[in-house]
Structure formats: structure tokens, C-alpha cells
């Protein structure tokens, strides 16, 4: 059986994962990434192990995110920060904590089922502690306790929340759920270190694909790529379009139509003197309103990443655009392209970061003293179709030899690659025995020291604090 010669355009989380997976099962892979390092697209910081941040999505999408997150945690164990998430419903919100219980119970039941299928799927702790409720009396009692340096129990994780959150602003109970952190710098570092050791992968960083056409015989693609002043043209048996928000540009090169949206969003990097080790904290809210969801994502050294789902913080007026019949590539306003390709105006960074701090300080009053720490984490997220609430999506195809990666959440990348492998098996490039093996048959995990060093270098090269490349809690420290 002759392995396929595969081109992957784009080295984000989708392209990097596909390259790891396919190289490992014997394919010949060339990964083109125009940047100087992998995984530099829209920021991700959260393993959506159940989708509890999104009340508006279906139960089916939540179960899909749970399963995909379990797979991702097993594939990239070094990228996961083992800290839980606390979910609060503010008094200003029309929802109630009670509304969340049926979904949480359903997700716990699904988690039990996944573990029954394979005990190695128990990566989110014991199913009985997948979520835990905290009534006001319990939280008030925790206010009297001092934070601990290395939280090991749900109560220990909840202490800083109990001490610092203005309890008069939220409804009870609060919910702690085993949705962990996901570190993009560590994931990019580990993926690059692994790919560099695989003989079957040609990793071409700093290389942009400038043209792509179908071969005359219809059984492949001709791809032209440029690195500096050097241009090459190669033929491939299979083409994977993992170009992120620019996926439509490759579609347009090939004359393929696709309806999609692109949304520009940003998360803000702040520094707070509070030294306690926090869980992630989500204050639910209606997207696009002044009371939009507030997301507190802690990192070491007092850094906190903030989302505020309002139009003057994380969201942007005219930041959501769709494709047209004339082009599969949504046309983002030039000011967003300027931010993505060049730089932000510092006045905009300060203005939006301060708004994010003020938005969070409504619930955590002491946070008003936080400072702007760096430029935001930002990017444009693609959303296939015309539903902006879609969160569980992975891949679509044109014919037998073209895959279009359409990942909305990072956790979807392995189900995406499973579907591509199924096509390769059907084409005779891979044996059916390789299907479904990717969770366990991963490349040797790089050493912690190598990952820390490489992740820190990536953060520094992108002008972010190197502490963002570190975990809050080391692997093996249980979050609950």
C-alpha cells in the first residue's frame, strides 16, 4: 500500500494535529505555515468538556464537545492546565442556576458511558465530581479560610472565589465543573517538537501557499508555496485546507463554493497582584449586551486573561461577516486585517483592556486594580454555515481528495482528522486498522523541560508575557 502524499495548508491547531496524526499512520505530509511557529490563530484557553460556557447551544453539541475534549486531553496531555471552572449566574441575568442542572446530569451520565467504553477516558476526574454545587452557606464558610498554594480539593479551589467575588451580585448555587484550561503556547510547542521528530512530515514554517489548482487527471492538486524569495511547486495526492479564517482563500483558488462566517474576537491580558491560585470563573450573560458573559482565566505570576462578550470588549461592531456567492472568503474590514497581520494601536489595547477589567470588577471588586499587561490575544474565528452560535464542527469535503478543516473549538480537531483518515482508507492509502487509533498511538511526548522552553520562546517571540506559556497546576495534580 503506497501512502498518500498530503499537503496541509495552515499550521494552526487543526493543521498541526492533522500533520501529527497522519504522519504517525505512515502518510507523507508537507505542512505549510506562513508564520514562524505553529498554533498562532484565534486564542483558545479552555477545554470545553461539556460546553457549559454556552447555554445557547444544543445538548447534542455539548455531548460532542465532551467527547472531543476527552480525546484532545489524551492526545495533548502537556497542553492541559488541570484547574476546574466555576460558573456563576449574575442577578442581572434572566437565567437561573437550576436551568443548568439537567444538562450537567446528562453530561455526567455521558461521561460515565465514555469511561465504561474505555477506562482511559477517565481524564476529567471521577464522574461523581464532574460537577459540584455550592450554596451560599457553603461559600460563606469558605470565606473564612486562607487560600492554599496548590489546591487539591474542590473546596480549596473555591476559596479565592468565596473571598473575592461580591456574593450579592450572583445567584446560588455556584457550580464547579471539570472543564480545564488549555494552553495554546504549550500545545504549539509540543506539536512542533513532535513533528520535527517524525520522518514522514516536512514542516515548512515561514512558507505561504500562493496558488493551488487541481491536477489535470483530477487525482490530486498542484500547490505553489513561497518562502522568502524561494518558490516551489509540488503535486500532492490529497489537500487539507486548514487555513483558519483564510480557508475561503484556498477554496477560491480552487473554485469551490462554501457558505461560512468569520468573526474577529479578542481576549485581554491583565496583571493582578492577587497571589492566590484561582480556578477559571465564568459569569454568564447575554452575548452582545452590556451584561455579556465575563470570563476570568488565570495564569501564573498574577496574569489573568479576560473575555467580556460585549461589543466594546471581546466582540467588535462589524466583526462578524459572511461569505458571498462570489467568494467563499468572508471579507473582514481592513482594520481587522491590520490588527491580525501587523499590530494594534496601543490606545485601542488600553481602552478595551480597561473595559474588560471594569466588566470583571462588577463581580470581583478588587480586580479594578488590575493593569493592562500586553497586547490582547486575538484572531478571526471561522464558523461554517450561517449559525453564529455553532460550537461543535470539524470538517467538510469536496470530492474524495479535498478536506476543509472548519474547527470552531480546538477540541474538535481529532474528530476532524478521524473523518479525513476514513477518506484515505476509502481511497486505498491507509489500512482500515488505523481508524480510531489516534488517541492512543501518539508520538512520544516531549519532555516537560523542552516544552516549557519552547513554549516560553513562542510567547516571547509573539510579545506576550512568558508566564502565559506556563501551567497554573502541574500535570498530575488533581483539580478535584
C-alpha positions in Angstrom: 0.0 0.0 0.0 1.5 3.3 -1.1 0.9 6.1 1.4 -0.6 9.4 0.3 1.4 12.5 -0.4 -0.6 15.1 1.6 -0.4 18.9 1.6 -1.7 20.7 4.7 -2.2 24.4 4.3 -2.1 26.1 7.7 -0.3 25.2 11.0 -3.0 26.1 13.5 -4.3 23.6 15.9 -6.2 21.9 13.1 -3.3 21.6 10.7 -0.8 20.7 13.3 -3.0 17.9 14.7 -3.7 16.5 11.3 0.0 16.5 10.5 0.8 14.7 13.7 -2.0 12.1 13.2 -1.4 11.4 9.5 2.4 11.3 9.8 2.1 8.8 12.6 0.0 6.4 10.5 2.5 6.5 7.6 1.4 9.3 5.3 3.9 11.6 3.7 2.9 15.1 4.9 4.0 18.6 4.0 2.7 21.2 6.4 2.8 24.8 5.1 2.6 27.5 7.7 3.3 31.1 6.8 4.1 32.1 10.4 7.3 31.3 12.2 5.7 28.9 14.7 2.6 26.7 15.0 -0.8 27.4 16.5 -0.9 31.2 16.2 -4.6 31.6 15.2 -7.6 32.7 17.3 -6.8 32.2 21.0 -8.1 29.3 23.0 -7.8 28.9 26.7 -10.5 26.4 27.7 -11.1 22.7 27.3 -14.9 22.8 26.6 -15.5 19.4 28.3 -19.3 19.7 28.1 -19.8 23.2 26.7 -21.0 24.6 30.0 -19.9 28.1 28.9 -22.6 28.1 26.2 -26.2 27.9 27.4 -27.5 28.6 23.9 -26.1 25.5 22.2 -27.9 22.2 21.9 -27.4 19.2 24.3 -26.1 17.3 21.2 -23.3 19.9 20.7 -22.5 19.7 24.4 -22.1 15.9 24.3 -19.9 16.3 21.2 -17.7 18.8 22.9 -17.4 16.5 26.0 -16.2 13.6 23.9 -13.9 15.7 21.7 -12.4 17.3 24.8 -11.6 13.9 26.4 -9.9 12.9 23.1 -7.9 16.1 23.0 -6.8 15.8 26.6 -5.5 12.4 25.9 -3.7 13.5 22.7 -2.2 16.7 24.1 -1.8 16.0 27.9 1.0 18.5 28.1 -1.2 21.4 26.9 -3.9 21.0 29.6 -4.0 23.0 32.8 -5.7 20.9 35.4 -7.9 23.5 37.1 -11.7 23.5 37.3 -14.1 26.1 36.2 -16.7 27.9 38.4 -19.9 29.0 36.8 -22.0 31.8 38.2 -25.3 33.3 37.1 -25.4 37.0 37.9 -28.5 38.6 39.4 -28.7 40.8 36.3 -29.2 37.6 34.1 -32.5 36.2 33.2 -31.3 32.6 33.6 -31.2 30.5 36.8 -28.6 28.0 38.1 -31.5 25.5 38.2 -31.7 25.7 34.4 -28.2 24.2 34.1 -28.8 21.0 36.2 -30.5 18.8 33.7 -27.6 19.4 31.2 -25.0 18.8 33.9 -26.6 15.5 34.9 -26.9 14.4 31.3 -23.2 15.2 30.7 -22.2 13.3 33.8 -24.1 10.3 32.5 -22.4 10.6 29.2 -19.0 10.8 30.9 -19.8 7.6 32.8 -20.7 5.9 29.5 -17.4 7.0 27.9 -15.5 5.6 30.8 -17.4 2.3 30.5 -16.3 2.1 26.9 -12.7 2.7 27.8 -11.4 3.3 31.4 -8.7 5.5 29.9 -11.3 8.1 29.1 -11.5 9.0 32.8 -9.4 12.1 32.4 -11.8 14.7 34.0 -11.7 13.1 37.4 -14.3 10.9 39.0 -17.7 11.2 37.3 -19.2 11.8 40.7 -17.2 15.0 40.9 -17.6 16.1 37.3 -19.7 18.9 38.8 -20.4 20.2 42.3 -22.9 22.7 43.6 -22.1 25.3 46.3 -24.9 27.0 48.1 -24.5 30.4 49.8 -23.9 28.9 53.2 -21.0 26.7 51.9 -19.4 29.6 50.1 -19.8 32.0 53.1 -18.0 29.3 55.2 -15.1 29.2 52.7 -14.6 33.0 53.0 -13.0 32.3 56.4 -10.3 30.1 55.0 -6.9 31.1 53.7 -6.0 30.2 50.1 -3.6 27.3 49.6 -0.6 27.3 47.3 -1.5 24.1 45.5 -5.3 23.4 45.6 -6.2 19.8 45.6 -9.9 19.6 46.6 -13.0 21.5 45.2 -13.2 23.4 48.5 -9.6 24.6 48.2 -10.2 25.7 44.6 -13.3 27.6 45.7 -11.6 29.6 48.5 -10.4 32.6 46.4 -13.8 32.8 44.7 -15.6 32.9 48.0 -13.2 35.6 49.4 -13.2 37.9 46.4 -16.4 37.6 44.4 -19.2 40.0 45.5 -21.7 37.4 46.6 -24.5 39.9 46.4 -24.1 40.0 42.6 -24.7 36.3 41.9 -27.4 33.7 42.2 -26.9 30.5 44.1 -25.8 27.8 44.0 -22.4 28.3 42.2 -21.3 25.4 40.1 -17.8 23.9 39.9 -17.3 21.8 36.8 -14.3 19.9 35.5 -13.7 22.0 32.4 -9.9 22.6 32.4 -7.6 25.1 30.9 -6.0 24.6 27.5 -2.7 26.4 26.8 -2.1 27.4 23.2 1.6 28.1 23.6 2.3 24.7 25.1 0.2 22.9 22.5 2.0 24.7 19.7 5.4 23.9 21.3 4.7 20.3 21.9 3.2 19.8 18.4 6.3 21.3 16.7 8.7 19.3 18.8 6.9 16.1 17.9 6.6 16.9 14.2 10.3 17.6 14.0 11.0 14.0 15.1 8.7 12.4 12.5 10.3 11.3 9.3 7.0 11.4 7.5 6.5 15.2 8.0 8.1 18.1 6.2 7.4 21.1 8.4 7.7 24.3 6.3 7.4 27.3 8.6 7.6 30.8 7.2 6.1 29.5 4.0 2.9 30.8 2.3 0.8 28.9 -0.2 0.3 31.3 -3.1 -1.6 29.1 -5.6 -3.4 25.8 -5.7 -5.1 24.0 -8.6 -6.5 20.6 -9.3 -4.2 18.3 -11.4 -5.2 17.6 -15.0 -6.1 14.0 -14.2 -8.3 15.1 -11.3 -6.5 12.8 -8.8 -4.5 15.4 -7.0 -3.5 19.0 -6.6 -0.7 21.3 -7.6 0.4 23.6 -4.8 2.8 26.6 -5.1 4.4 27.9 -2.0 6.8 30.7 -1.3 9.4 31.1 1.4 11.1 34.5 1.2 12.3 34.7 -2.4 12.2 30.9 -3.0 9.1 29.4 -4.7 8.4 25.7 -5.2 5.6 23.9 -7.0 4.6 20.3 -5.9 2.0 17.7 -6.7 0.0 16.1 -3.9 -2.5 13.2 -3.8 -4.6 14.9 -1.1 -5.1 18.5 0.0 -6.2 19.6 3.5 -7.2 23.2 3.8 -6.5 24.2 7.4 -6.0 27.9 6.7 -8.3 29.1 9.5 -10.2 32.2 8.8 -8.5 32.3 5.4 -9.9 28.9 4.5 -12.1 30.6 1.9 -9.0 31.9 0.0 -7.9 28.4 -0.8 -11.5 27.5 -1.7 -11.5 30.5 -4.1 -8.2 29.3 -5.7 -9.8 26.0 -6.5 -13.2 27.4 -7.5 -15.0 25.7 -4.6 -18.1 27.3 -3.1 -18.8 27.3 0.7 -21.1 29.3 2.9 -19.3 30.5 6.1 -18.8 33.3 8.5 -15.7 34.8 10.1 -15.7 36.6 13.4 -12.9 38.7 14.8 -12.6 38.5 18.6 -10.1 39.4 21.3 -9.2 38.4 24.9 -7.3 40.8 27.1 -4.1 40.1 29.1 -4.0 41.8 32.5 -1.8 41.6 35.6 -3.3 41.5 39.1 -1.4 41.5 42.4 -3.8 38.9 43.9 -1.5 35.9 44.5 -4.0 33.1 45.2 -4.3 30.2 42.7 -7.7 30.6 41.1 -10.0 28.4 39.1 -11.4 29.8 35.9 -14.6 31.7 36.6 -17.5 32.3 34.2 -20.2 34.9 34.9 -23.0 34.1 32.5 -24.6 36.8 30.4 -26.3 37.6 27.2 -23.9 37.9 24.3 -23.6 41.3 22.7 -25.3 43.2 25.5 -23.7 45.3 28.3 -24.2 42.3 30.6 -22.4 39.8 28.3 -20.6 36.9 29.7 -17.4 37.7 31.7 -14.6 35.1 31.7 -11.7 35.1 34.2 -8.9 32.9 33.0 -5.9 32.7 35.5 -2.3 32.1 34.6 0.8 32.0 36.8 2.5 35.2 38.1 -0.8 37.0 38.6 -1.7 37.2 34.9 -5.4 37.0 34.0 -6.9 36.7 30.6 -10.3 38.3 30.2 -13.2 37.8 27.9 -16.2 40.2 28.0 -18.8 39.2 25.5 -19.9 42.8 24.8 -19.4 44.8 21.6 -16.8 47.0 23.2 -14.7 44.3 24.7 -14.3 40.9 23.1 -16.8 41.4 20.3 -16.5 44.2 17.6 -19.0 46.1 15.6 -18.8 44.7 12.0 -16.5 41.9 13.3 -18.9 39.1 12.1 -19.0 38.8 8.3 -20.2 36.2 5.9 -19.2 34.8 2.5 -21.0 35.8 -0.7 -22.0 33.9 -3.8 -18.9 35.5 -5.5 -16.4 34.3 -2.9 -16.1 31.7 -0.2 -13.8 34.1 1.8 -15.7 36.5 4.1 -14.4 40.0 3.7 -13.3 41.3 7.1 -12.9 45.0 7.3 -9.3 46.2 6.7 -8.9 47.4 10.2 -9.2 43.8 11.5 -6.7 42.6 8.9 -4.4 45.3 10.1 -4.7 44.0 13.6 -4.1 40.4 12.6 -1.2 40.9 10.2 0.6 43.9 11.7 -0.3 45.4 15.1 -2.9 47.0 17.3 -2.9 50.7 18.2 -2.0 50.9 21.8 -4.8 53.3 22.6 -7.2 50.6 21.5 -5.5 48.0 23.6 -5.7 50.2 26.7 -9.2 51.2 26.1 -10.6 47.7 25.6 -8.5 46.2 28.3 -9.7 48.7 30.8 -13.3 48.0 29.8 -12.6 44.3 30.3 -11.2 45.0 33.8 -14.2 47.1 34.7 -16.6 44.5 33.4 -15.0 41.9 35.6 -14.8 44.2 38.6 -18.6 44.3 38.7 -18.3 40.8 40.2 -14.8 40.8 41.6 -14.5 44.4 43.1 -10.7 44.1 44.0 -10.0 43.4 40.3 -10.4 47.0 39.5 -6.7 47.4 40.5 -5.6 45.1 37.7 -3.3 46.6 35.0 -3.0 46.2 31.2 -0.2 43.7 30.7 0.3 43.3 27.0 -1.4 43.3 23.6 -4.5 41.1 23.5 -4.7 37.5 22.4 -6.8 37.8 19.2 -7.8 36.4 15.9 -10.6 35.7 13.5 -12.6 32.5 14.0 -14.3 30.7 11.1 -17.8 29.4 11.6 -19.2 27.1 8.8 -22.7 27.8 7.6 -24.8 30.7 8.8 -25.4 29.9 12.5 -23.1 32.1 14.7 -23.9 30.0 17.8 -22.4 26.9 16.3 -19.6 25.4 18.5 -19.2 21.8 17.5 -18.0 21.5 13.9 -14.9 19.9 12.4 -14.6 19.2 8.6 -16.3 19.2 5.2 -15.2 17.7 1.9 -15.2 18.4 -1.8 -14.8 15.2 -3.8 -12.6 12.5 -2.4 -9.3 14.4 -2.2 -10.0 17.7 -0.6 -10.7 18.3 3.1 -11.7 21.6 4.5 -11.0 22.0 8.2 -13.7 24.0 9.9 -12.9 23.9 13.5 -14.8 26.3 15.8 -13.4 24.9 19.0 -9.9 23.4 19.4 -11.4 20.2 20.9 -12.9 19.3 17.5 -9.6 18.6 15.8 -9.4 14.9 16.4 -12.8 14.0 15.2 -11.9 16.2 12.1 -8.8 14.0 11.5 -10.7 10.8 12.0 -13.0 11.8 9.2 -10.1 12.5 6.9 -8.5 9.1 7.7 -11.8 7.5 6.8 -11.5 9.1 3.3 -7.8 8.0 3.0 -8.8 4.4 3.8 -11.5 4.5 1.2 -9.0 5.7 -1.4 -6.7 2.9 -0.5 -3.9 5.0 1.0 -4.3 3.6 4.5 -5.3 0.3 6.1 -8.7 0.3 7.9 -6.8 -0.9 11.0 -5.5 2.6 11.6 -9.0 4.1 12.1 -9.8 5.1 15.6 -6.2 4.5 16.9 -5.1 8.1 17.1 -6.0 8.8 20.8 -3.5 6.2 21.9 -0.9 6.0 19.2 0.5 9.4 19.6 4.1 10.5 19.1 6.4 10.3 22.1 5.5 13.2 24.4 8.4 15.7 24.5 9.9 16.3 27.9 8.4 18.9 30.2 11.6 20.9 30.1 11.7 21.0 26.3 8.0 22.0 26.2 8.5 24.8 28.8 11.5 26.2 27.0 9.9 26.1 23.5 6.5 27.5 24.8 8.2 30.3 26.6 10.2 31.1 23.4 7.0 31.2 21.3 5.3 33.6 23.8 8.3 35.9 23.9 8.6 35.9 20.1 4.9 37.0 19.9 5.5 39.7 22.5 3.4 38.1 25.3 4.5 37.5 28.9 6.2 34.2 29.1 4.1 33.3 32.2 1.2 32.7 29.8 3.1 29.7 28.5 3.1 28.0 31.9 0.5 25.9 33.8 -1.3 27.0 36.9 -1.1 23.5 38.1 1.2 20.8 37.0 0.0 17.7 35.2 -0.9 15.0 37.7 -2.2 17.5 40.3 -5.9 16.7 40.5 -8.3 19.6 40.0 -10.9 17.9 42.2 
